[in-house]
Amino acid sequence: MPYNPDLDRLRTEYAARDARLADSDRYSPFNRANLFLQQGRQRLMLDLLQRRGFAPLAGQRILEVGCGAGGVLSEFLWAGATPTLLHGVELLPERLHKARQQSPHLPLTCADGQRLPYPDQTFDLVMQFTVFSSILDDGIKANLAAEMRRVLQPRGLILWYDFWLNPTNPQTRGIRPAEVRRLFPGCRAEFHRLTLAPPLARRIVPFSWILAALFEKLVVFNTHYLAVLQPGQDACGTLEQIIRLMLY
Ligand SMILES: C[S@@+](CC[C@H](N)C(=O)[O-])C[C@H]1O[C@@H](n2cnc3c(N)ncnc32)[C@H](O)[C@@H]1O
């Protein structure tokens, strides 16, 4: 894989970010706004997995690409995933070290997701949580998506959670459904817009959990998409093909 400066930018950015947030409780479950956002995502995620026939999680081969310090993997353990089948890949050794400290029994690997160290079609479920938005280089995003697709079983599921809007952080770039569809051609996709804008949630939740829930229901202030993608032709993809055939 040729050298790409975006990976170095990412390393520097995460080192600075970890130092900045070292004493912060922003991502602690004792932070009520964080708990609100996390639980909203978990409810919808579990619901989607169940509807797609991926519950219970026990016995399923699962991979998180860009697992960071292992927060999402812990949620999957809590939801019943089998520890020996719950894999994580992370680019940055310091972050993976934290994940290993937290979950020493999980198969975790330090690697670039552009070259996943697994044979084709290894996993039932492959997921990414806020990894793609942290990458600015289109080529890396395309390579990551292709690798996620390669290691997925033909009847498997890709779980996607990322934001489409974050105007305050120039080190990230939001991703909308059209781009996700382009990254995973030939997949059927279902998108749900959720997660009340975190700056709003941090103001409203300490004052009223119910008010925050009402704001989230309005959807207009929600900054993320939770999506599930499965190999097979997308209705939008089919429509696109018909239009192309008519135009050419
Ligand atoms: C915003 S963090 C999210 C961590 C975790 N998914 C979570 O939600 O808690 C994004 C993570 O993706 C990792 N990452 C970015 N590019 C990667 C790549 N090419 N291969 C593996 N990991 C990568 C970063 O190092 C970082 O830890």
The ligand as an SDF file (V2000), in Angstrom:
LIG
                    3D

 27 29  0  0  0  0  0  0  0  0999 V2000
  -13.4960    8.3520   16.2330 C   0  0  0  0  0  0  0  0  0  0  0  0
  -12.5400    6.9180   16.5740 S   0  0  0  0  0  0  0  0  0  0  0  0
  -13.8270    5.7460   16.8970 C   0  0  0  0  0  0  0  0  0  0  0  0
  -13.3710    4.5690   17.7110 C   0  0  0  0  0  0  0  0  0  0  0  0
  -14.4470    3.5120   17.9470 C   0  0  0  0  0  0  0  0  0  0  0  0
  -14.9610    3.0180   16.7070 N   0  0  0  0  0  0  0  0  0  0  0  0
  -15.5750    4.0960   18.7770 C   0  0  0  0  0  0  0  0  0  0  0  0
  -16.6240    4.4520   18.2300 O   0  0  0  0  0  0  0  0  0  0  0  0
  -15.3790    4.2220   19.9820 O   0  0  0  0  0  0  0  0  0  0  0  0
  -11.9590    6.4100   14.9700 C   0  0  0  0  0  0  0  0  0  0  0  0
  -10.9040    5.3330   15.0480 C   0  0  0  0  0  0  0  0  0  0  0  0
  -10.6070    4.8370   13.7480 O   0  0  0  0  0  0  0  0  0  0  0  0
   -9.2300    4.5340   13.6800 C   0  0  0  0  0  0  0  0  0  0  0  0
   -8.8030    4.4740   12.2700 N   0  0  0  0  0  0  0  0  0  0  0  0
   -8.7820    5.4800   11.3760 C   0  0  0  0  0  0  0  0  0  0  0  0
   -8.2780    5.0430   10.2050 N   0  0  0  0  0  0  0  0  0  0  0  0
   -8.0130    3.7460   10.3490 C   0  0  0  0  0  0  0  0  0  0  0  0
   -7.4720    2.7480    9.4730 C   0  0  0  0  0  0  0  0  0  0  0  0
   -7.0970    3.0330    8.2180 N   0  0  0  0  0  0  0  0  0  0  0  0
   -7.3270    1.4920    9.9560 N   0  0  0  0  0  0  0  0  0  0  0  0
   -7.6830    1.1780   11.2300 C   0  0  0  0  0  0  0  0  0  0  0  0
   -8.1870    2.0880   12.1010 N   0  0  0  0  0  0  0  0  0  0  0  0
   -8.3460    3.3550   11.6680 C   0  0  0  0  0  0  0  0  0  0  0  0
   -8.6050    5.7000   14.4400 C   0  0  0  0  0  0  0  0  0  0  0  0
   -7.2810    5.4280   14.8250 O   0  0  0  0  0  0  0  0  0  0  0  0
   -9.5750    5.8400   15.6100 C   0  0  0  0  0  0  0  0  0  0  0  0
   -9.1890    5.0790   16.7170 O   0  0  0  0  0  0  0  0  0  0  0  0
  1  2  1  0
  2  3  1  0
  2 10  1  0
  3  4  1  0
  4  5  1  0
  5  6  1  0
  5  7  1  0
  7  8  2  0
  7  9  1  0
 10 11  1  0
 11 12  1  0
 11 26  1  0
 12 13  1  0
 13 14  1  0
 13 24  1  0
 14 15  1  0
 14 23  1  0
 15 16  2  0
 16 17  1  0
 17 18  1  0
 17 23  2  0
 18 19  1  0
 18 20  2  0
 20 21  1  0
 21 22  2  0
 22 23  1  0
 24 25  1  0
 24 26  1  0
 26 27  1  0
M  CHG  2   2   1   9  -1
M  END
$$$$
